[in-house]
Amino acid sequence: MPDLSIEVDHLHEVLAKVRQAGIPIEYGPASEPWGVRRFYIRDPFGRLVNILSHG
């Protein structure tokens, strides 16, 4: 269960920046059945962060 969720307008752009920065992705990217596309990363303190966009 994520500690924090951040909704963004352009998930693919954020995902590209995360990958470019070399930040490990914990889950996803995934398109969920309820209309959310998301991926998880960890912040520097180890908390799980859900980055998502509604489609």
CORSULLIN-V244037 format. One record per run of one state. SS is the DSSP state (H for helix, E for strand, L for the rest). FROM is the first residue (numbers start at 0). TO is the last residue. If there is no record, write none. Layout:
ss->SS from->FROM to->TO
ss->SS from->FROM to->TO
//
This chain:
ss->L from->0 to->2
ss->E from->3 to->6
ss->L from->7 to->9
ss->H from->10 to->19
ss->L from->20 to->23
ss->E from->24 to->30
ss->L from->31 to->34
ss->E from->35 to->41
ss->L from->42 to->46
ss->E from->47 to->53
ss->L from->54 to->54
//
